[in-house]
Amino acid sequence: MEFVLPIIEMMKCIRAPTCRYLDNHLKLKELVNELGRRLNDLNIRKQDVESRQEAEVRYRKVVKKEVEKWLDDVGRMNAEFEKIEQKLHAVSYFSRARLGKLVRRKIEEVKELYQQGYFPEGLALDRPPATGVTLQTTHLEGETMVKEQIWRYLMSSEVGMIAVCGMGGIGKTTIMKHINNQLLKETDRFDKVIWVTVSKELNVVKLQEDIARALGHFLPENELERATELMNILKTKRYVLILDDIWKRLSLMDVGIPEPTLNNGSKLVITSRLVDVCLSMGCEVLKVQPLSEEESLNLFLNQVGHSVLEIPTLEEIVKLIVQQCGGLPLAIVTVAGSLKGVDDIREWRHALNELSGRLKGAKGLETEIFECLIYSYERLGDPRIQNCFLYCALYPEDHAIKRRELIEKWIDEKLIDECESRQMMYDQGHSVLNKLEKHCLLEKCQTQSLFPEEGVKMHDVLRDMALSIRSVSPRFMVKAGMQLKRLPGENEWTDDLEKVSLMCNSISEIPEDISPKCYVLSTLLLQENGEMKRISGSFFEHMSGLKVLDLSYTSISVLPQGISDLQNLVSLVLRGCDKLRQVPSLAKLTTLRKLDLFNTAIEEVPHGIEMLVNLTYLGLHSESLKELPKGILPKLSRLQYLSTTLSLQGEEVAKLRNLETLAGLFPEWQGFQTYAKFTACQKWPNNYVLVVGEVWPPEVEFNLVKYLEKPEFFKEINFINCETGKEHEVPLPNDVESLNVRKCHDLNSLSNISLFHEANKLKRCYISKCEGMECVFDLSLSSRNSLDNIELLLLREMCNLLELVRVRVTALPASQSPTLPAIFSSLKIFIIGECMKMKKLFTIELLQGLQNLEEIEVRNCIEMEEIIASEEEMGDNITATTFALPKLRELWLICLPELKTFSRTEAMIGSDSVQYIWISGCPKLNRMVPLFLPLQENGLPAPPPGLKEISVWPRQWWESVEWDDPNAKHVLSPFVSYKSF
């Protein structure tokens, strides 16, 4: 018995491997099929990632290294699968089990790759950051002493935490903006200058995100991990962190900000109205004092114009008006703004009397500044412009408001005169904004988003004034950006409310027990409450006067039935409600002029939409919808703005004769032809994003949707998977600025597209997966005019592409050579990838036009041998040194296994502008890119003045590469890092 047990155990050990061996042997074909299915799913995800990546590239972002590695791994897996399929046909009987074992392992690897391809935090990062962001500033008058003291503290080691204090409107933020911009020049002392506006309602999570974003990082969602991660990031930097407009004591440890010390060399600067808050944080307090009379007068004259002093007897009145402003910069510039252009001395005297009368009863400096600001507001004169200004107070404090979004709101509110075209109303809105900026009641700013736009900001003191004006009936209730988690109680919803703004909060629901009796309420703004999942059916019951309702970017899934009875509703905005599946009947809402359902999850077009005969604005996109039912569009004949991802019928769109902005899909060429022919007889829309061809299932959906969502910024045509030879049959717009051609396999070159012959405003060109294309441009078929304004050219996955520009010339005498006219004179960015037959990129002759080229990216072109090559006919005759690409900032040479030389001519790259060079996976490139390095007095070359990084891989390549000047390697080595792409 003692011998049996070991034998049984041994059999057990043998049995399991034997079963696996037999399983691998017998199920080999089945396993290969499963690997193929899973690889197909992986490739679909790869296409989605590449489309998203392409969109990020358009907006000048850098794809993350982990994404590049993932794409390479997927490509490697596809190559390995091809080898497995080949082996399957030739595998011997005794090798089947071994191959089956390999296939099982590959199935697991594909599963893992599929999971890794999710990338929840995005595919790309902003370009490598500079030391900070240069801020827009206004003229800084006076404040010399406090500015010099701040600078002294920043440049020395005696103080780490500085507080700039003073009342609202005294100039704290302006001083620090000038300091911020000056600090950007001190790059040797600090790695990073970070500016964050905090505002009255402190949001720690937003503060952390703003700091991390400025550093190019993302933070985890867990509260404790966020602070720790941010702390670790900041500890590696020597930084200046400027926190503007602090109202409460801030725990640096809770946020994740290391306390500045002598050892770490970092600095923290805060601005605040409250000295006690600054002292409680351990800051060295510097108080900003009012301007002197001379400084006040100078600031006033800089704003209103020195010419006013040329008017006889006016100088004394000007000085008296300036005195009324109490030395407060905000009061001075707003009063001056309201009087700019006034040359009648009687009006100036009246202004002095008005101001003096207001200030007689005022007690204290803060009350005086308030009265000065109200005077400037009243001098606007026009009640509509005044109401446009007051409307801005509905946004959160220090909020950057997009100009176009604000004008849209004014149109909804009928604060803009109704005109025959939407463009005229936009122009009127911009005119109002310009006047408010001129009066210094709003200030210019830049908004941060996928589509950066011009914006405006309202100073917090001016916002306080506006809310004070609307604190009496009919009044505003504004609790925007206050981190509310619950709706205000019913007792706060009084019957004299006209406008309510609860935007940018975390309100989770509108419960059943709240049904406010607000019969005169005209505007309700609930957008960007991302936690809001439910709205009770009774909430709108007593809001019969409601005209504007914005629920965009909330998480509601069902819109309550009560919406159907809001018969005075003019604007219903549900954009970005990506969980919204059901919308009640809209049949009664015949006064509705704007309906925005873009990026929702609705499963059918809302009932009664055909009754909305007054609709001028329609946004419609849901992944659950594919086409707009026939017969609806012609009934919406007043449409000026149509943005949709649904398939359109050409003859129906042609009936919309008032369209000024159009985004839509024409899946059939005939439908697009019908629309184009009709439109050519009248006028193309001012802005458009048109997609022609079969695009569903949407391989480029992420890319397209982002552009279809904001057509007002573009003039773009996309030909996708369609027969481009037919386009000569229809007249196309010649003001197109962006052209995207994808999977048009019958296309030999862009010159075959008739549109391209006249498109002399074309700026961006994206070409991918066109298997029939051998050259991008053929100058024998089209003029070079269409190339002159192109700023961005992207070529991807062009399997038969051989050359960029083809020139066919007649026979010439041996002494003459064909010359290429200077083209691409405006080109700034050139990207080419996965063009497998391309061997030479630019000829030396082509370079003469590339005087503005700033970025070259060449990636995964497996046969690429030369970046710059002369024409074959010219042989080795070119010996003189040519200076090329004078504005080149970035050069990417990635995964080019056959690249032997950057240039076989004497071409040298001017190095004045070069900042980044990436070279990876170019094993046959044995000579360094020919940078022209000027000589110093000691005879040694000097590094490029703007050079920040040379990134190479592998390290051995850098160590073995040859140089024209052996000293150049020594000079450039400090800039080298080793990274694989």
Beta strands, then each sheet from edge to edge (+ up, - down):
strand 1: 61-63
strand 2: 124-126
strand 3: 161-165
strand 4: 192-197
strand 5: 239-246
strand 6: 267-272
strand 7: 284-287
strand 8: 401-402
strand 9: 443-446
strand 10: 454-457
strand 11: 475-478
strand 12: 497-501
strand 13: 509-510
strand 14: 523-525
strand 15: 534-535
strand 16: 548-550
strand 17: 571-573
strand 18: 594-600
strand 19: 617-622
strand 20: 641-647
strand 21: 661-666
strand 22: 687-692
strand 23: 715-720
strand 24: 738-742
strand 25: 764-768
strand 26: 775-778
strand 27: 792-796
strand 28: 803-806
strand 29: 829-833
strand 30: 840-843
strand 31: 855-859
strand 32: 866-869
strand 33: 882-884
strand 34: 890-894
strand 35: 901-903
strand 36: 907-910
strand 37: 916-920
strand 38: 931-932
strand 39: 949-953
strand 40: 976-978
sheet 1: 1+ 2-
sheet 2: 4+ 5+ 6+ 3+ 7+
sheet 3: 8+ 10- 9+
sheet 4: 11+ 12+ 14+ 16+ 17+ 18+ 19+ 20+ 21+ 22+ 23+ 24+ 25+ 27+ 29+ 31+ 34+ 37+ 39+ 40+
sheet 5: 13+ 15+
sheet 6: 26+ 28+
sheet 7: 30+ 32+ 35+
sheet 8: 33+ 36+ 38+
end
